[in-house]
Each structure stands twice: as structure tokens, then as C-alpha cells.
Amino acid sequence: MRLNNLSDNQGATKNRLRVGRGIGSGKGKTGGRGQKGQKSRSGVSFNGFEGGQMPLHMRMPKRGFNNPFAKKFNAVRLDRVQRAIDAGKLDAKNVIDSAALVASGVIRRAKDGVRLIAGGEFTAKKVTFLVDHASKGALKAVEYVAGKVDVIEVKKPVSKKAKKGE
């Protein structure tokens, strides 16, 4: 076998059809696009356009609400923290907060805070967490091993109505 004798199987490759090259080609004149109008030309995108009538996606009622002030929390499971402690990435003697979790690689980046969630086994003794939120199960699991969870209190802004009533 020689490289200059190699070829593809018969009929495996096919030449592309050259459109709009005369009536005799079978795809001449209108080039398979029918005739006349916007759709016969290139660069047309009509998706959702209904000839001036209000399109269906705009007629449907809108649902829900996206709160621009909603906070995004990092959800951290206790078993993930346990694995970091076992691997020596987290020191259980120090306070475990968002900065410590980022440094140990448990979370990639601190968002608006950390939410501690129960899950898996947690056996580290006397661990202190400083988080923004903790589930009831997580609180139980940490307190069961003589640990402590400090939840950061978020001060809510005082409304104008409350100020007037003082």
C-alpha cells in the first residue's frame, strides 16, 4: 500500500450543488427559493414575526418577578466542610467563615454570603462557623458535636414610614 494510491470509497464524497447557475442545472433561476419577496433574498430572519399582528410570545401573560436586590448565597454542605478538614485544608480550631472556605477551596468565590446546609456526616469537634444563614439540620449537626454556629445579623434599612412614626 502506498500513500499516493489511497482514495475514498466510490460515492463516499459528493460535490456540493451550485445553486443559481442556469436553468439547465435544475436549481437555476430562483435557486430553490420559490420566487419574489423578502424570503427569496439572503439575510432574512423572521422567527416570531406574524405580519404585524402581535406575536404569540408577546400576547402571553408574563409570570413571576426577578428581584434585583435578591442576595446570592454560597450553599455549603457539612460533609464538604468535613472533607476539607480531614484533608488538612481547613483548620477546625479557627473560625470557619467565607474567607476560610474560599482559601481552602470549598467554595470558589464568596458571593453575598454563606448558607450552611446539613448533609452527610459531620464529626469535627468544637468547630465554630461564622455564616449568614444555617438550616435547622445544620445547626443540630454542629451542636451535636459540641460546635457553634454564629449567624451574621443583617440590619434591614428603616423605612420612611417607621421614621415618621417615632
trRosetta pair geometry for C-beta under 8 A, 3 or more apart (Angstrom, degrees):
i j d omega theta_ij theta_ji phi_ij phi_ji
1 5 6.8 -137 -159 69 59 120
1 6 7.5 56 -180 -69 102 89
2 5 4.7 81 64 7 88 107
2 6 7.7 -136 96 -25 49 80
3 6 5.8 -37 -158 2 41 117
8 12 4.4 -122 157 65 116 134
8 13 5.6 75 85 -13 157 108
9 12 4.3 96 63 -37 85 123
11 14 7.6 15 -166 -69 54 90
17 27 6.0 66 161 20 122 155
18 21 4.9 27 119 -15 107 140
18 25 7.0 -81 80 -163 85 151
18 27 7.8 162 91 75 43 119
19 27 4.8 -74 -124 134 70 124
19 31 4.3 78 163 -155 107 100
19 32 6.1 -75 -137 14 125 113
20 27 7.0 -53 -32 127 41 83
20 28 6.2 91 -139 -139 27 47
20 29 7.5 -132 -125 43 64 15
20 31 3.9 -17 -61 -83 92 119
21 25 4.9 71 76 -32 89 160
21 27 7.7 38 30 81 78 83
21 28 6.1 -93 66 -99 37 90
22 25 5.2 105 71 -10 80 102
22 28 4.5 -74 102 -109 22 143
23 28 4.4 -117 -74 72 29 141
23 29 5.8 38 -88 -32 80 106
24 28 6.8 50 32 -20 43 145
25 28 5.0 116 42 -48 99 98
27 31 5.9 48 161 -141 86 47
27 32 5.2 -14 -146 -38 102 104
28 31 7.1 -22 -161 -73 16 59
30 33 5.3 -135 160 55 89 76
30 34 6.1 -119 165 87 143 17
30 35 5.1 -79 -107 -82 139 71
30 40 6.7 -74 -159 -144 95 121
33 39 7.1 -177 -179 126 101 78
33 40 4.5 118 131 -135 125 70
34 37 8.0 -18 100 45 117 113
34 39 7.2 20 51 99 126 112
34 40 6.2 -116 72 -87 83 100
35 40 6.3 7 -171 -89 16 147
36 40 5.9 131 77 -1 11 148
37 40 5.5 105 65 2 66 102
37 41 7.9 -136 110 -4 44 91
38 41 6.1 -68 -164 33 39 107
38 44 5.5 128 151 -115 91 135
39 44 5.6 -150 -110 102 47 166
39 46 7.5 -26 -90 -29 98 139
41 44 6.2 108 77 -39 78 114
46 49 4.7 -94 -167 40 73 117
48 55 4.9 35 175 -153 83 152
48 56 7.7 -122 -142 41 74 82
48 57 6.0 -39 -135 18 116 125
49 55 6.8 -68 -106 -81 23 121
50 53 4.3 -66 113 65 113 97
50 54 7.4 -12 59 78 130 22
50 55 5.0 158 0 -97 113 66
50 56 7.3 111 -49 -20 144 77
54 58 5.4 -115 179 88 90 115
54 59 5.3 113 120 -67 112 95
55 58 4.9 80 65 14 82 104
55 59 7.0 -150 98 -12 38 91
56 59 5.5 -58 -143 34 33 112
56 60 6.6 39 160 -30 66 99
57 60 6.2 -40 -148 19 31 113
66 70 7.9 -99 179 5 59 129
67 70 4.0 100 87 -40 111 102
71 111 7.7 129 172 129 77 105
71 112 3.9 -133 -165 103 98 158
71 113 6.6 20 160 19 132 108
72 111 4.4 -88 103 167 94 142
72 112 5.3 117 55 7 57 108
73 111 6.1 -172 -120 75 16 122
73 112 6.1 -69 -77 67 57 89
73 113 5.1 -35 -116 77 91 82
73 114 6.5 124 -169 -130 94 11
73 115 4.2 67 141 -20 141 110
73 132 6.3 -138 -120 71 120 132
73 133 6.5 -29 -133 32 163 122
74 98 7.1 124 37 -128 134 101
74 101 7.4 162 109 115 148 146
74 107 4.6 28 -172 -134 150 149
74 110 6.7 -88 -13 -131 136 47
74 111 5.4 153 -41 15 84 103
74 113 7.3 -148 23 103 79 37
74 114 5.0 -30 65 -111 100 66
74 115 6.8 177 79 23 44 74
75 115 5.1 -29 -102 73 62 106
75 117 5.4 17 -172 -12 95 133
76 80 6.1 -123 -168 71 75 127
76 81 6.3 70 157 -50 114 104
76 101 6.4 -74 -100 -140 153 149
76 106 6.2 44 -135 146 120 121
76 107 6.3 -74 -83 -55 110 114
76 114 5.7 -5 1 -168 125 105
76 115 7.0 156 19 75 73 50
76 116 5.8 -32 71 -108 95 55
76 117 6.6 160 75 22 39 84
76 131 7.8 -132 43 -117 123 136
77 80 4.7 95 67 0 85 105
77 81 7.4 -154 99 -3 48 85
77 117 5.2 -45 -96 79 60 97
77 118 7.5 5 -148 126 74 14
77 119 3.8 -49 -151 59 116 128
77 120 6.3 78 152 16 119 111
78 81 5.5 -53 -153 36 41 112
78 82 6.2 46 149 -24 70 104
78 116 7.1 58 -68 -176 82 94
78 117 7.2 -131 -19 89 77 49
78 118 5.8 -6 -1 -132 125 42
78 119 5.9 157 33 50 81 63
78 120 6.2 -160 80 64 82 89
78 121 8.0 -123 111 105 107 20
78 122 4.0 -48 155 -68 126 131
78 138 5.9 172 -51 -127 117 88
78 141 5.7 -58 -78 109 175 148
78 142 7.4 -146 -116 -62 130 86
79 82 5.2 -48 -146 34 37 118
79 83 6.5 43 153 -23 65 99
79 119 5.5 -86 4 109 106 80
79 120 2.4 14 -60 74 138 149
79 121 6.1 72 -103 44 97 50
79 122 6.7 -111 -74 -65 51 76
80 83 5.8 -47 -151 31 32 112
80 84 6.8 31 150 -16 61 104
80 106 5.7 116 141 -152 108 100
80 119 7.9 24 -9 82 88 115
80 120 7.7 120 -24 35 56 146
81 84 5.7 -56 -153 36 34 111
81 85 6.4 34 150 -19 67 105
81 90 6.7 -42 -164 42 72 170
81 96 6.8 70 -150 173 126 160
81 101 7.7 -56 -103 -110 93 101
81 106 6.3 29 -92 -129 60 151
81 122 7.2 23 72 -120 106 109
81 124 7.6 -92 125 12 99 142
81 127 7.9 120 145 167 130 160
82 85 5.7 -55 -149 36 32 111
82 86 6.3 32 153 -18 66 107
82 120 6.9 -140 31 114 135 121
82 121 6.5 -127 107 96 178 70
82 122 5.2 -146 -62 -116 124 60
82 123 6.5 76 -137 28 126 73
82 124 6.0 -160 -115 -21 75 106
83 86 5.7 -54 -145 38 31 112
83 87 6.2 25 156 -15 65 110
84 87 5.8 -58 -143 42 29 107
84 89 4.5 -80 -165 69 82 113
84 90 4.2 61 126 -6 108 116
84 101 8.0 117 67 -131 177 64
84 104 4.9 70 -169 151 133 134
84 105 7.3 175 -116 66 117 79
84 106 5.1 -51 -54 -72 152 107
85 88 7.8 44 177 -69 30 23
85 89 7.6 -84 -66 55 22 71
85 90 4.8 -55 -79 73 62 106
85 91 7.9 116 -126 -111 78 7
85 92 5.1 51 -139 -59 125 106
85 124 5.0 -9 122 -85 171 138
85 127 7.7 -72 -91 -96 151 137
89 104 4.0 111 143 -157 103 95
89 105 6.2 -68 -173 35 149 101
89 106 7.6 156 111 -45 131 86
90 96 6.3 29 -169 -110 126 116
90 100 6.4 81 -133 158 93 108
90 101 7.7 9 -99 -97 124 51
90 104 4.5 2 -67 -104 82 161
90 106 7.1 22 -57 -38 128 126
91 94 4.7 56 91 14 110 106
91 100 7.8 -102 41 -153 80 127
92 96 7.7 -21 -123 -47 45 119
92 124 4.8 -150 -121 -173 140 125
92 125 7.4 79 148 60 143 54
92 126 7.4 98 148 81 106 70
92 127 5.0 -74 -159 -96 91 96
94 100 6.7 176 107 -107 119 146
95 100 7.3 -178 101 -19 59 147
95 128 4.9 -52 -113 98 71 111
95 129 7.5 128 -168 -122 71 13
95 130 5.3 31 169 -13 117 116
95 150 8.0 -23 -148 29 119 127
96 100 5.0 -121 -140 84 55 142
96 101 6.7 76 179 -55 91 86
96 127 6.4 2 0 178 126 105
96 128 6.8 158 17 87 76 54
96 129 5.1 -34 70 -108 99 65
96 130 7.0 172 80 22 45 72
97 100 5.4 97 48 12 58 102
97 101 7.2 -114 109 -5 31 94
97 114 7.3 173 -172 17 52 142
97 129 7.5 134 -81 -169 51 54
97 130 4.1 -22 -89 69 101 107
97 131 7.2 -172 -130 -70 60 53
98 101 5.6 -56 -146 38 33 113
98 102 6.4 33 156 -19 67 104
98 107 7.4 -49 -152 56 74 142
98 110 4.2 76 163 -116 126 124
98 113 6.8 -116 -66 -147 139 40
98 114 4.8 -170 -84 -31 90 118
98 131 7.7 115 -52 -115 82 64
99 102 5.9 -54 -149 35 30 109
99 103 6.3 29 153 -18 64 109
99 110 7.1 -25 -71 -49 50 144
100 103 5.7 -55 -145 39 31 112
100 104 6.2 21 158 -13 66 111
101 104 6.0 -60 -143 42 27 104
101 106 4.4 -76 -162 62 83 118
101 107 4.8 35 137 17 113 103
101 110 7.7 113 71 -82 106 91
101 114 6.4 117 19 -104 158 146
102 105 7.8 42 178 -69 30 26
102 106 7.7 -76 -62 50 23 76
102 107 5.8 -49 -83 77 62 88
102 108 7.5 6 -130 128 81 16
102 109 6.4 46 -121 -122 119 31
102 110 5.6 -68 -53 -37 132 91
107 110 6.9 87 105 -79 133 53
107 114 7.2 -140 -22 -109 159 105
110 113 7.6 24 -175 -91 93 17
110 114 7.3 -59 -133 -53 89 92
112 132 7.5 25 120 -49 75 175
113 131 7.2 104 170 -176 95 64
113 132 3.1 22 170 -16 139 153
113 133 7.0 88 123 1 128 89
113 152 7.1 -137 -136 52 127 133
114 131 4.5 -91 89 -137 101 93
114 132 5.8 137 51 14 51 91
114 133 7.8 -162 102 39 47 69
115 131 6.8 126 -106 169 19 122
115 132 6.4 -52 -73 72 62 93
115 133 4.4 -11 -118 71 83 106
115 134 7.3 176 -166 -81 55 34
115 135 7.6 64 167 -35 93 85
116 129 6.0 44 -73 164 153 158
116 131 4.8 131 -25 57 108 177
116 133 7.1 -169 24 97 69 54
116 134 4.1 -7 60 -114 111 84
116 135 6.8 -133 99 14 66 75
116 138 4.5 159 127 164 97 158
116 142 7.8 8 152 -37 147 137
116 149 6.6 -131 54 -135 158 131
117 135 5.2 52 -123 0 57 130
117 137 7.5 25 -174 72 54 109
117 138 5.7 -134 -156 -56 10 128
118 122 8.0 -100 -139 -8 71 131
118 135 5.6 -106 -3 82 89 123
118 136 7.9 -45 -16 82 130 49
118 137 3.1 -87 5 118 153 110
118 138 4.3 -145 -54 -63 74 61
118 140 7.3 4 -89 52 140 95
118 141 5.2 142 -122 -11 103 136
122 141 4.9 80 46 158 132 119
122 142 6.9 -45 126 -79 148 58
122 145 6.5 -127 120 -4 89 143
123 145 6.3 162 -155 -107 30 145
124 127 4.8 48 114 -42 116 130
124 145 6.5 98 77 132 44 152
124 147 7.2 56 97 -73 86 132
125 145 5.5 -125 -105 167 50 100
125 146 6.0 15 -161 59 79 108
125 147 7.3 -168 -174 -61 28 86
126 145 7.6 -112 -27 133 38 84
126 146 5.3 -23 -72 109 69 102
126 147 5.9 163 -133 -93 14 61
126 148 7.9 10 -157 -2 55 90
127 142 6.6 -98 72 -147 101 99
127 145 7.3 24 15 98 97 118
127 147 4.2 -11 53 -124 71 125
127 148 7.6 -159 94 34 45 60
128 147 6.7 -167 -70 -169 38 82
128 148 4.8 -5 -113 66 78 100
128 149 7.8 174 -158 -84 49 29
128 150 6.9 22 -178 -5 94 105
129 134 7.2 107 100 -83 140 134
129 142 6.6 -73 3 -129 124 157
129 147 7.2 48 -9 158 93 120
129 148 7.2 -166 27 97 68 54
129 149 4.7 -8 60 -119 111 72
129 150 6.7 -171 91 31 57 66
130 150 4.9 -12 -107 70 68 109
130 152 6.7 66 175 -53 81 97
131 134 5.7 102 78 -58 132 94
131 149 6.6 -34 31 -163 108 97
131 150 7.6 137 25 78 59 57
131 151 6.4 -33 79 -111 72 60
131 152 7.0 -130 109 -1 24 94
132 151 6.9 51 179 -160 18 75
132 152 5.1 -40 -103 47 58 110
132 154 7.3 39 -153 -46 99 113
133 151 6.6 52 -101 -141 29 112
134 138 4.7 -125 -174 88 92 124
134 139 5.2 112 124 -60 122 86
134 142 7.8 -48 -167 9 146 139
134 149 4.9 8 -35 170 170 150
134 151 6.0 -119 8 -83 101 107
135 138 4.5 95 55 5 80 103
135 139 7.1 -143 94 -6 43 85
136 139 5.7 -53 -151 34 33 113
136 140 6.4 34 152 -19 65 105
137 140 5.7 -53 -149 36 32 112
137 141 6.2 31 155 -20 66 108
138 141 5.7 -54 -144 37 31 111
138 142 6.3 25 159 -15 66 107
138 149 7.1 95 126 -85 98 158
139 142 6.2 -60 -146 39 26 104
139 143 6.1 18 159 -12 64 114
139 149 5.6 -107 -113 35 73 146
140 143 6.0 -64 -144 44 25 105
140 144 6.1 36 155 -33 64 107
141 144 5.6 -49 -149 24 27 119
141 145 7.3 5 159 0 59 102
142 145 6.6 -70 -159 45 32 94
142 147 3.9 -87 179 81 83 123
142 148 7.0 -123 143 5 117 8
142 149 5.2 97 79 -42 156 106
143 146 7.5 34 -170 -91 39 17
143 147 6.5 -100 -75 61 29 70
143 148 7.6 65 -93 -93 70 41
143 149 7.6 -73 -50 3 85 100
158 162 5.2 -115 -174 80 90 130
158 163 6.0 102 133 -57 117 92
159 162 4.9 98 60 4 80 102
159 163 7.3 -142 99 -6 45 87
160 163 5.6 -55 -153 33 36 114
160 164 6.6 35 153 -20 67 104
161 164 5.9 -55 -152 33 32 110
161 165 6.6 29 154 -19 64 109
162 165 5.9 -58 -150 36 32 112
162 166 7.3 51 152 -42 61 93
163 166 6.1 -39 -164 0 36 116
